[in-house]
Amino acid sequence: MGHGIVKMNDVAFKIGVINSGVMKTLDINRLRSFVAVAETHSLTRAAARVHRTQSTVSQQLHRLEDSVGERLLHRTQGRVLGLTPAGERVLDHARRLLRCHDETVAALDADALSGTLRLGVADETAHARLAGVLADFRSRHGGVRLTMEALPSDALEARLDAGELDAVVVNRHPRAVGDGAVLYTERLRWLAAITLVRRPGEPLPVAGFPATCAYRACADAALAHWGGDWDMVYVSPGHHAVWTAVTAGLGVAALPEASLPRPLPEGIREQELPAPGEVAVVLRTAPGGPGRLLGALAEAIRCAV
């Protein structure tokens, strides 16, 4: 195998690989669509992120696989099941290429965004979809210093009001959005481990979030509608901690569907309880904050998720 060659022009940014005397070129737009699909696990969400139709993204993936000579994704009936071994190898390189490309474009753009944006993200959810959007935003805007921290929603809102953050992405009950702008909603599902023990006459053990959390409000309302006896046996502000409690069999919990592994691990099942509904994921901004940066970030999130 020969040396890799990176070429830039007005039309595309490609990586060339010499293999057995044959030059392969990988189009940057196809790589961007591939990374979007790998991170969102969805052709629909990936298409929204890269501002293409779903059919265009599908075609780009097929052409990228033709260029590579291997399948990169496990797909069936339009669903993305995961990466192949070749896809795992390509993903890291593709991310680095996109980062290099976007930094170069930003350096040549006189109107490029610049400045510092201090962002807080609610810790009670994994925000699996949001993480990829933030990484993409940071890659595309090399002149922007994006700092992020994860805390419970109420702590983030207090820091925003104190002027310590420029914007926060927090969770609120759909009927209590207040002054925030709704970015998207997250559907909650009741989950429990098959090892969860509930003896006759005992209340249902529940794992969940603090009383100030919107997830907790939805869970409490659903349990009140259920009418059975229940006991909050495990409380944490962190999504991963609550998920760990569920998988260990400590209790049943209402968790955001988008953050759950697909498919669910063996031994985890959906619990038959009243639906906990949805939580609004809301963007709040500080008065006098970096308006242009915040507008660009909010638009990127809305388009991608």
PAVO-228334 format. One record per residue (C-alpha): residue number from 1; x, y, z. Coordinates in steps of 0.1 Angstrom, whole numbers. Example, Ala and Ser with C-alpha at 12.3 -4.5 7.8 and 13.67 -1.06 7.14 Angstrom:
2
    i     c1     c2     c3
    1    123    -45     78
    2    137    -11     71
This chain:
305
    i     c1     c2     c3
    1      0      0      0
    2     13     34     -9
    3     11     67      9
    4    -22     85     15
    5    -28    117     -4
    6    -51    145      7
    7    -63    168    -21
    8    -83    200    -17
    9   -102    219    -44
   10   -133    240    -48
   11   -156    210    -53
   12   -145    184    -28
   13   -120    173     -2
   14   -109    137     -7
   15    -86    112      7
   16    -67     90    -17
   17    -53     56     -9
   18    -30     37    -32
   19    -38      0    -29
   20    -23    -24    -54
   21    -16      5    -78
   22    -52     17    -78
   23    -61     51    -63
   24    -93     52    -42
   25   -109     86    -34
   26   -134     91     -7
   27   -157    121    -10
   28   -160    143     21
   29   -198    146     18
   30   -202    108     18
   31   -179    106     48
   32   -200    132     66
   33   -232    113     59
   34   -215     81     71
   35   -204     96    104
   36   -239    111    109
   37   -255     77    104
   38   -230     60    127
   39   -236     85    155
   40   -274     88    152
   41   -281     52    143
   42   -308     65    120
   43   -310     75     83
   44   -337    100     91
   45   -318    118    118
   46   -286    117     98
   47   -303    132     68
   48   -315    161     89
   49   -281    167    104
   50   -263    169     70
   51   -293    187     53
   52   -299    160     27
   53   -329    138     19
   54   -329    103     33
   55   -326     88     -2
   56   -295    110     -9
   57   -279     98     23
   58   -286     62     15
   59   -271     67    -20
   60   -240     83     -5
   61   -235     54     18
   62   -238     29    -10
   63   -213     49    -31
   64   -189     52     -1
   65   -191     14      4
   66   -184      9    -33
   67   -153     31    -30
   68   -141     13      0
   69   -149    -21    -14
   70   -166    -33     19
   71   -198    -29     37
   72   -196     -3     65
   73   -230     -6     81
   74   -253    -34     90
   75   -287    -24     76
   76   -320    -41     72
   77   -353    -27     58
   78   -340      8     61
   79   -329      4     98
   80   -293      9    109
   81   -282    -19    132
   82   -246    -10    137
   83   -212     -8    122
   84   -193    -36    105
   85   -156    -42    114
   86   -147    -22     83
   87   -171      6     94
   88   -154      7    129
   89   -120     12    112
   90   -133     39     88
   91   -152     59    115
   92   -122     72    134
   93   -104     83    102
   94   -135     99     88
   95   -140    120    120
   96   -104    132    117
   97   -108    140     80
   98   -140    160     87
   99   -123    179    115
  100    -94    188     93
  101   -117    198     64
  102   -140    219     86
  103   -111    237    103
  104    -96    245     69
  105   -129    259     56
  106   -133    279     87
  107    -98    294     84
  108   -106    306     49
  109   -140    320     58
  110   -139    357     67
  111   -174    356     81
  112   -168    325    102
  113   -182    323    137
  114   -158    331    165
  115   -158    336    202
  116   -165    316    234
  117   -197    298    242
  118   -202    283    277
  119   -229    256    274
  120   -245    235    301
  121   -262    202    293
  122   -285    184    317
  123   -268    154    334
  124   -300    135    340
  125   -300    123    304
  126   -272    109    282
  127   -283    132    253
  128   -269    106    229
  129   -281    125    199
  130   -270    159    212
  131   -234    148    218
  132   -228    142    181
  133   -244    175    172
  134   -221    194    196
  135   -190    176    183
  136   -200    184    147
  137   -206    221    156
  138   -172    223    173
  139   -156    207    142
  140   -173    230    117
  141   -166    262    136
  142   -129    262    144
  143   -130    298    156
  144   -155    290    184
  145   -143    279    218
  146   -172    257    230
  147   -170    247    267
  148   -195    222    281
  149   -204    209    315
  150   -230    184    327
  151   -251    191    358
  152   -287    185    369
  153   -311    208    352
  154   -319    229    383
  155   -282    235    390
  156   -276    245    354
  157   -305    270    355
  158   -291    285    387
  159   -257    290    370
  160   -273    305    339
  161   -292    330    361
  162   -260    338    379
  163   -243    347    346
  164   -219    317    348
  165   -231    301    316
  166   -243    315    282
  167   -268    288    275
  168   -282    256    290
  169   -300    226    275
  170   -323    214    302
  171   -353    191    307
  172   -387    205    315
  173   -422    192    317
  174   -440    200    284
  175   -466    220    302
  176   -439    240    321
  177   -415    251    294
  178   -415    287    306
  179   -390    311    289
  180   -371    283    271
  181   -372    273    234
  182   -381    237    229
  183   -355    219    208
  184   -371    185    208
  185   -390    161    231
  186   -379    128    246
  187   -403     99    251
  188   -398     80    284
  189   -402     42    288
  190   -405     21    319
  191   -378     -5    321
  192   -368    -31    346
  193   -344    -61    348
  194   -359    -96    348
  195   -339   -101    380
  196   -360    -74    398
  197   -374    -90    429
  198   -408    -79    443
  199   -422   -101    470
  200   -460   -105    475
  201   -474    -75    494
  202   -443    -53    488
  203   -445    -20    470
  204   -429    -17    436
  205   -393     -6    439
  206   -385     24    418
  207   -352     40    407
  208   -353     75    395
  209   -342    111    395
  210   -345    139    422
  211   -378    155    429
  212   -368    187    410
  213   -363    167    377
  214   -388    167    349
  215   -383    130    344
  216   -393    125    381
  217   -424    146    376
  218   -435    124    347
  219   -427     92    365
  220   -446    103    397
  221   -476    113    376
  222   -477     79    359
  223   -473     60    391
  224   -501     81    407
  225   -524     72    378
  226   -514     35    382
  227   -526     36    418
  228   -504      8    431
  229   -480      9    460
  230   -445     19    451
  231   -413     29    469
  232   -385     52    455
  233   -355     31    466
  234   -328     47    445
  235   -323     84    435
  236   -295     99    414
  237   -292    130    392
  238   -272    111    366
  239   -287     90    338
  240   -260     64    338
  241   -264     59    375
  242   -301     53    372
  243   -296     30    342
  244   -270     10    363
  245   -295      6    391
  246   -321     -7    366
  247   -297    -33    351
  248   -287    -44    385
  249   -323    -52    394
  250   -327    -25    421
  251   -359    -10    406
  252   -380      0    377
  253   -373     34    361
  254   -387     58    335
  255   -358     65    311
  256   -355     85    278
  257   -359     62    249
  258   -333     80    227
  259   -306     72    253
  260   -313     35    256
  261   -290      9    238
  262   -305     -7    207
  263   -315    -34    210
  264   -321    -35    247
  265   -297    -58    265
  266   -308    -93    273
  267   -325    -93    307
  268   -340    -58    304
  269   -377    -56    297
  270   -404    -29    294
  271   -426    -27    325
  272   -464    -26    321
  273   -472      7    338
  274   -490     38    326
  275   -469     56    300
  276   -447     83    316
  277   -451    105    285
  278   -426    130    271
  279   -401    156    285
  280   -393    188    266
  281   -356    194    260
  282   -353    232    262
  283   -326    257    253
  284   -324    287    277
  285   -300    316    270
  286   -285    343    291
  287   -295    379    283
  288   -268    396    263
  289   -251    363    255
  290   -233    356    222
  291   -265    358    201
  292   -250    348    167
  293   -233    317    182
  294   -264    307    202
  295   -286    310    171
  296   -262    289    150
  297   -260    262    178
  298   -298    261    183
  299   -304    257    145
  300   -278    229    143
  301   -295    210    172
  302   -330    215    157
  303   -319    203    123
  304   -301    172    136
  305   -325    159    162
